[in-house]
Amino acid sequence: MLNAAKALGYRPNALARSLTKRNSHLIGVVLGYMDNTFYTQVLKLLSQRLQSEGYHLMLFLSDPGDVDNVLHQILQYRVAGILLASATLSSDLANECEAIGIPVVLFNRSVRGMPTNTVTSDNYKGGRLVGKFLADCGHTRIAYIAGAPDSSTNKERQAGFLEALAEHGLKCFAYAEGNYQFEGATRAARDLFSGKRKNARPDAVFVANDHMALAVMDVLRFELSLKVPEDVSVIGYDNVTQAAWPTYDLTTVEQRASPMVQASVDILLDQIKNPRLQHNHVVIPGDLIVRGSTRKIPS
Protein backbone atom coordinates (compact mmCIF):
# COMPACT_ATOMS: atom_id res chain seq x y z
CA MET A 1 0.00 0.00 0.00
CA LEU A 2 2.86 2.37 0.81
CA ASN A 3 4.41 1.65 -2.58
CA ALA A 4 1.11 2.36 -4.30
CA ALA A 5 0.69 5.64 -2.44
CA LYS A 6 4.23 6.62 -3.40
CA ALA A 7 3.62 5.74 -7.04
CA LEU A 8 0.49 7.88 -7.08
CA GLY A 9 2.34 10.81 -5.55
CA TYR A 10 0.29 10.81 -2.35
CA ARG A 11 1.33 13.20 0.38
CA PRO A 12 -0.20 13.34 3.88
CA ASN A 13 -2.56 16.28 4.40
CA ALA A 14 -1.32 18.01 7.54
CA LEU A 15 -4.35 20.33 7.67
CA ALA A 16 -6.84 17.48 7.53
CA ARG A 17 -4.87 15.56 10.15
CA SER A 18 -4.90 18.57 12.44
CA LEU A 19 -8.69 18.77 12.25
CA THR A 20 -9.09 15.17 13.37
CA LYS A 21 -6.57 15.59 16.19
CA ARG A 22 -7.83 19.07 17.15
CA ASN A 23 -4.29 20.46 17.09
CA SER A 24 -3.16 22.43 14.07
CA HIS A 25 0.50 22.28 15.16
CA LEU A 26 0.69 25.90 14.03
CA ILE A 27 2.17 28.65 16.20
CA GLY A 28 1.19 32.19 15.23
CA VAL A 29 4.09 34.63 15.61
CA VAL A 30 3.56 38.40 15.50
CA LEU A 31 6.54 40.71 15.00
CA GLY A 32 6.29 44.44 15.54
CA TYR A 33 9.13 45.07 13.08
CA MET A 34 11.92 43.20 11.33
CA ASP A 35 14.58 45.92 11.02
CA ASN A 36 16.33 44.90 14.23
CA THR A 37 18.44 41.86 13.37
CA PHE A 38 18.00 40.56 16.92
CA TYR A 39 14.50 39.50 15.87
CA THR A 40 15.82 37.93 12.67
CA GLN A 41 17.92 35.66 14.88
CA VAL A 42 14.95 35.01 17.16
CA LEU A 43 12.80 34.06 14.18
CA LYS A 44 15.41 31.58 12.92
CA LEU A 45 15.76 29.95 16.34
CA LEU A 46 11.98 29.79 16.81
CA SER A 47 11.44 28.12 13.47
CA GLN A 48 14.18 25.55 14.08
CA ARG A 49 12.94 24.63 17.54
CA LEU A 50 9.27 24.43 16.54
CA GLN A 51 10.06 22.25 13.53
CA SER A 52 12.05 19.89 15.74
CA GLU A 53 8.91 19.52 17.89
CA GLY A 54 6.59 18.90 14.93
CA TYR A 55 5.16 22.43 14.94
CA HIS A 56 5.31 25.16 12.33
CA LEU A 57 5.49 28.91 12.51
CA MET A 58 3.05 31.32 10.85
CA LEU A 59 4.56 34.81 10.69
CA PHE A 60 2.53 38.01 10.81
CA LEU A 61 3.92 41.55 10.83
CA SER A 62 2.04 44.25 12.69
CA ASP A 63 2.19 47.93 13.48
CA PRO A 64 1.98 48.68 17.23
CA GLY A 65 -1.64 49.87 17.01
CA ASP A 66 -2.83 47.00 14.82
CA VAL A 67 -1.89 43.94 16.88
CA ASP A 68 -5.44 43.01 17.87
CA ASN A 69 -6.62 43.05 14.23
CA VAL A 70 -3.74 40.77 13.27
CA LEU A 71 -4.52 38.41 16.14
CA HIS A 72 -8.14 38.12 15.03
CA GLN A 73 -6.77 36.91 11.67
CA ILE A 74 -4.45 34.44 13.39
CA LEU A 75 -7.29 32.91 15.41
CA GLN A 76 -9.05 31.99 12.15
CA TYR A 77 -6.24 29.50 11.45
CA ARG A 78 -6.95 27.45 14.60
CA VAL A 79 -3.43 28.03 15.87
CA ALA A 80 -2.26 26.02 18.85
CA GLY A 81 -0.42 28.95 20.43
CA ILE A 82 0.63 32.56 19.87
CA LEU A 83 3.92 34.36 20.44
CA LEU A 84 4.18 38.14 20.21
CA ALA A 85 7.66 39.62 19.82
CA SER A 86 8.19 43.37 20.29
CA ALA A 87 4.41 43.67 20.42
CA THR A 88 1.58 43.29 22.90
CA LEU A 89 -2.19 42.84 22.85
CA SER A 90 -5.26 44.26 24.55
CA SER A 91 -6.52 42.74 27.79
CA ASP A 92 -9.83 41.85 26.05
CA LEU A 93 -8.08 39.74 23.44
CA ALA A 94 -5.78 38.21 26.03
CA ASN A 95 -8.84 37.13 28.00
CA GLU A 96 -10.42 35.72 24.82
CA CYS A 97 -7.34 33.60 24.10
CA GLU A 98 -7.38 32.44 27.71
CA ALA A 99 -11.04 31.46 27.47
CA ILE A 100 -10.60 29.33 24.33
CA GLY A 101 -7.41 27.70 25.61
CA ILE A 102 -4.80 29.23 23.32
CA PRO A 103 -1.59 29.99 25.25
CA VAL A 104 0.06 33.35 24.57
CA VAL A 105 3.68 34.29 25.20
CA LEU A 106 4.85 37.90 25.17
CA PHE A 107 8.47 37.76 24.02
CA ASN A 108 10.62 40.62 25.30
CA ARG A 109 7.56 42.46 26.56
CA SER A 110 5.69 42.34 29.86
CA VAL A 111 2.30 43.68 30.88
CA ARG A 112 1.08 43.50 34.47
CA GLY A 113 -2.22 41.84 35.25
CA MET A 114 -2.70 40.24 31.82
CA PRO A 115 -3.41 36.49 31.47
CA THR A 116 -0.35 35.80 29.33
CA ASN A 117 3.10 34.31 29.74
CA THR A 118 6.17 36.51 29.45
CA VAL A 119 9.79 35.82 28.53
CA THR A 120 12.18 38.76 28.78
CA SER A 121 15.80 39.53 29.35
CA ASP A 122 16.67 41.23 32.62
CA ASN A 123 16.31 44.70 31.15
CA TYR A 124 16.46 46.48 34.49
CA LYS A 125 19.73 44.84 35.47
CA GLY A 126 21.10 45.47 31.99
CA GLY A 127 20.41 49.18 32.35
CA ARG A 128 22.13 49.17 35.72
CA LEU A 129 25.22 47.52 34.23
CA VAL A 130 25.44 50.27 31.63
CA GLY A 131 25.02 53.14 34.09
CA LYS A 132 27.62 51.74 36.48
CA PHE A 133 30.11 50.99 33.73
CA LEU A 134 29.95 54.46 32.17
CA ALA A 135 30.25 56.12 35.56
CA ASP A 136 33.21 53.90 36.45
CA CYS A 137 34.84 54.92 33.15
CA GLY A 138 34.82 58.51 34.40
CA HIS A 139 32.02 59.89 32.24
CA THR A 140 29.97 62.74 33.68
CA ARG A 141 27.82 63.88 30.72
CA ILE A 142 25.96 60.66 29.93
CA ALA A 143 22.99 60.74 27.54
CA TYR A 144 20.23 58.25 26.84
CA ILE A 145 18.53 57.54 23.50
CA ALA A 146 15.30 55.75 24.28
CA GLY A 147 13.47 53.15 22.26
CA ALA A 148 9.67 53.22 22.25
CA PRO A 149 9.12 55.24 25.47
CA ASP A 150 6.03 53.31 26.61
CA SER A 151 7.41 49.82 25.97
CA SER A 152 8.25 47.69 28.99
CA THR A 153 11.76 46.97 27.67
CA ASN A 154 12.59 50.66 27.37
CA LYS A 155 11.08 51.56 30.73
CA GLU A 156 13.05 48.85 32.53
CA ARG A 157 16.36 49.61 30.80
CA GLN A 158 15.96 53.32 31.49
CA ALA A 159 14.98 52.79 35.12
CA GLY A 160 18.02 50.62 35.85
CA PHE A 161 20.31 53.03 34.00
CA LEU A 162 19.08 56.10 35.88
CA GLU A 163 19.27 54.34 39.25
CA ALA A 164 22.89 53.34 38.66
CA LEU A 165 23.78 56.89 37.64
CA ALA A 166 22.12 58.26 40.77
CA GLU A 167 24.15 55.88 42.93
CA HIS A 168 27.25 57.51 41.45
CA GLY A 169 25.96 61.05 42.03
CA LEU A 170 25.04 61.58 38.37
CA LYS A 171 21.95 62.50 36.40
CA CYS A 172 21.11 61.82 32.77
CA PHE A 173 22.84 64.68 30.94
CA ALA A 174 20.58 64.61 27.86
CA TYR A 175 17.67 62.57 26.53
CA ALA A 176 16.22 61.83 23.10
CA GLU A 177 13.89 59.23 21.58
CA GLY A 178 14.78 56.97 18.68
CA ASN A 179 11.71 54.67 18.94
CA TYR A 180 13.88 51.64 18.11
CA GLN A 181 14.24 52.94 14.52
CA PHE A 182 17.43 53.59 12.57
CA GLU A 183 16.10 56.90 11.23
CA GLY A 184 14.86 57.96 14.65
CA ALA A 185 18.25 57.27 16.20
CA THR A 186 19.95 59.23 13.44
CA ARG A 187 17.82 62.30 14.23
CA ALA A 188 18.36 61.84 17.97
CA ALA A 189 22.14 61.73 17.54
CA ARG A 190 22.12 64.92 15.49
CA ASP A 191 20.02 66.67 18.12
CA LEU A 192 22.19 65.58 21.04
CA PHE A 193 25.64 66.10 19.54
CA SER A 194 25.34 69.04 17.17
CA GLY A 195 26.49 71.55 19.81
CA LYS A 196 29.78 73.16 18.84
CA ARG A 197 31.05 73.58 22.41
CA LYS A 198 32.60 70.39 23.76
CA ASN A 199 31.07 70.75 27.23
CA ALA A 200 27.62 71.25 25.71
CA ARG A 201 27.50 67.74 24.27
CA PRO A 202 27.47 64.32 25.98
CA ASP A 203 30.73 62.45 26.53
CA ALA A 204 28.89 59.10 26.52
CA VAL A 205 25.56 57.76 25.28
CA PHE A 206 23.53 54.67 26.14
CA VAL A 207 21.36 53.68 23.18
CA ALA A 208 18.38 51.41 23.94
CA ASN A 209 19.27 48.83 21.28
CA ASP A 210 22.11 47.99 18.90
CA HIS A 211 20.06 48.73 15.79
CA MET A 212 19.90 52.37 16.87
CA ALA A 213 23.44 52.41 18.31
CA LEU A 214 24.91 51.60 14.89
CA ALA A 215 23.07 54.59 13.44
CA VAL A 216 24.34 56.80 16.26
CA MET A 217 27.94 55.73 15.64
CA ASP A 218 27.62 56.49 11.93
CA VAL A 219 26.35 60.01 12.67
CA LEU A 220 29.05 60.69 15.25
CA ARG A 221 31.93 59.53 13.08
CA PHE A 222 30.91 60.38 9.52
CA GLU A 223 28.67 63.45 9.92
CA LEU A 224 30.02 65.15 13.03
CA SER A 225 33.67 64.00 12.79
CA LEU A 226 33.70 62.84 16.42
CA LYS A 227 35.91 59.98 17.53
CA VAL A 228 34.48 56.91 19.27
CA PRO A 229 35.42 56.41 22.09
CA GLU A 230 37.92 59.29 22.42
CA ASP A 231 35.23 61.97 22.16
CA VAL A 232 32.13 59.89 22.91
CA SER A 233 31.63 56.39 24.34
CA VAL A 234 28.69 54.46 22.88
CA ILE A 235 26.85 51.48 24.39
CA GLY A 236 23.98 49.55 22.81
CA TYR A 237 21.73 46.68 23.85
CA ASP A 238 21.15 43.22 22.26
CA ASN A 239 24.60 42.12 21.04
CA VAL A 240 23.49 41.59 17.44
CA THR A 241 25.98 40.13 14.98
CA GLN A 242 26.96 43.54 13.57
CA ALA A 243 27.98 44.77 17.03
CA ALA A 244 31.10 42.58 16.87
CA TRP A 245 32.09 43.73 13.38
CA PRO A 246 35.42 45.62 13.47
CA THR A 247 33.68 48.59 11.82
CA TYR A 248 31.59 49.12 14.98
CA ASP A 249 33.22 47.06 17.78
CA LEU A 250 30.23 48.06 19.90
CA THR A 251 30.04 47.63 23.66
CA THR A 252 26.59 46.26 24.41
CA VAL A 253 24.39 44.29 26.80
CA GLU A 254 23.69 40.82 25.47
CA GLN A 255 20.15 39.59 25.10
CA ARG A 256 20.52 35.81 25.07
CA ALA A 257 18.21 34.91 22.19
CA SER A 258 18.64 31.13 22.40
CA PRO A 259 17.54 30.62 26.04
CA MET A 260 14.75 33.17 25.56
CA VAL A 261 13.43 31.22 22.57
CA GLN A 262 13.82 27.86 24.33
CA ALA A 263 11.86 29.12 27.35
CA SER A 264 9.12 30.53 25.11
CA VAL A 265 8.64 27.29 23.17
CA ASP A 266 8.75 25.19 26.35
CA ILE A 267 5.97 27.30 27.84
CA LEU A 268 3.82 27.12 24.70
CA LEU A 269 4.16 23.35 24.29
CA ASP A 270 3.55 22.65 28.00
CA GLN A 271 0.38 24.74 27.99
CA ILE A 272 -0.85 23.28 24.71
CA LYS A 273 -0.65 19.84 26.36
CA ASN A 274 -2.07 21.08 29.66
CA PRO A 275 -4.12 24.31 29.35
CA ARG A 276 -4.64 24.40 33.13
CA LEU A 277 -0.99 25.19 33.85
CA GLN A 278 -0.33 28.53 35.49
CA HIS A 279 1.20 31.37 33.53
CA ASN A 280 4.97 31.63 33.49
CA HIS A 281 7.12 34.74 33.75
CA VAL A 282 10.73 34.03 32.82
CA VAL A 283 13.58 36.53 33.07
CA ILE A 284 16.87 35.67 31.36
CA PRO A 285 20.01 37.45 32.61
CA GLY A 286 22.45 39.07 30.18
CA ASP A 287 26.03 40.29 30.42
CA LEU A 288 27.76 43.51 29.46
CA ILE A 289 30.03 42.78 26.47
CA VAL A 290 32.85 45.34 26.55
CA ARG A 291 34.37 46.25 23.20
CA GLY A 292 36.17 49.21 21.67
CA SER A 293 33.33 51.75 21.46
CA THR A 294 33.81 52.74 25.11
CA ARG A 295 36.66 54.03 27.21
CA LYS A 296 38.42 51.67 29.55
CA ILE A 297 37.83 51.89 33.30
CA PRO A 298 40.81 53.72 34.83
CA SER A 299 43.11 51.36 36.74
SULGI-V959966 format. One record per residue. N is the residue number from 1. PSI is psi as a letter, one per 30 degrees, with the letter a starting at -180 (none if undefined). Layout:
N&PSI + N&PSI
//
This chain:
1&e + 2&e + 3&e + 4&e + 5&e + 6&e + 7&e + 8&f + 9&g + 10&k + 11&k + 12&k + 13&j + 14&e + 15&e + 16&e + 17&e + 18&e + 19&e + 20&e + 21&f + 22&h + 23&j + 24&f + 25&g + 26&k + 27&j + 28&k + 29&k + 30&k + 31&k + 32&e + 33&l + 34&f + 35&e + 36&j + 37&f + 38&e + 39&f + 40&e + 41&e + 42&e + 43&e + 44&e + 45&e + 46&e + 47&e + 48&e + 49&e + 50&e + 51&e + 52&f + 53&g + 54&g + 55&l + 56&l + 57&k + 58&j + 59&k + 60&k + 61&k + 62&k + 63&l + 64&e + 65&g + 66&g + 67&e + 68&e + 69&e + 70&e + 71&e + 72&e + 73&e + 74&e + 75&f + 76&f + 77&g + 78&h + 79&l + 80&f + 81&l + 82&k + 83&k + 84&k + 85&k + 86&h + 87&l + 88&l + 89&l + 90&l + 91&e + 92&e + 93&e + 94&e + 95&e + 96&e + 97&e + 98&e + 99&e + 100&g + 101&g + 102&j + 103&k + 104&k + 105&k + 106&j + 107&j + 108&g + 109&l + 110&k + 111&k + 112&k + 113&g + 114&k + 115&i + 116&l + 117&l + 118&k + 119&j + 120&l + 121&l + 122&i + 123&e + 124&e + 125&e + 126&e + 127&e + 128&e + 129&e + 130&e + 131&e + 132&e + 133&e + 134&e + 135&e + 136&f + 137&f + 138&g + 139&k + 140&f + 141&i + 142&k + 143&l + 144&k + 145&j + 146&l + 147&b + 148&j + 149&e + 150&f + 151&k + 152&e + 153&e + 154&e + 155&e + 156&e + 157&e + 158&e + 159&e + 160&e + 161&e + 162&e + 163&e + 164&e + 165&e + 166&e + 167&f + 168&g + 169&g + 170&l + 171&l + 172&k + 173&e + 174&l + 175&k + 176&l + 177&k + 178&f + 179&h + 180&g + 181&k + 182&e + 183&e + 184&e + 185&e + 186&e + 187&e + 188&e + 189&e + 190&e + 191&e + 192&e + 193&g + 194&f + 195&k + 196&e + 197&k + 198&e + 199&f + 200&f + 201&l + 202&l + 203&g + 204&l + 205&k + 206&k + 207&k + 208&f + 209&l + 210&e + 211&e + 212&e + 213&e + 214&e + 215&e + 216&e + 217&e + 218&e + 219&e + 220&e + 221&e + 222&f + 223&e + 224&f + 225&h + 226&k + 227&k + 228&j + 229&g + 230&e + 231&e + 232&k + 233&k + 234&k + 235&k + 236&a + 237&k + 238&e + 239&h + 240&l + 241&e + 242&f + 243&e + 244&f + 245&k + 246&f + 247&e + 248&e + 249&h + 250&k + 251&k + 252&l + 253&k + 254&k + 255&k + 256&j + 257&e + 258&e + 259&f + 260&e + 261&e + 262&e + 263&e + 264&e + 265&e + 266&e + 267&e + 268&e + 269&e + 270&e + 271&f + 272&e + 273&e + 274&i + 275&f + 276&f + 277&k + 278&l + 279&k + 280&k + 281&j + 282&k + 283&k + 284&k + 285&l + 286&l + 287&l + 288&k + 289&j + 290&k + 291&a + 292&g + 293&g + 294&l + 295&l + 296&k + 297&k + 298&k + 299&none
//
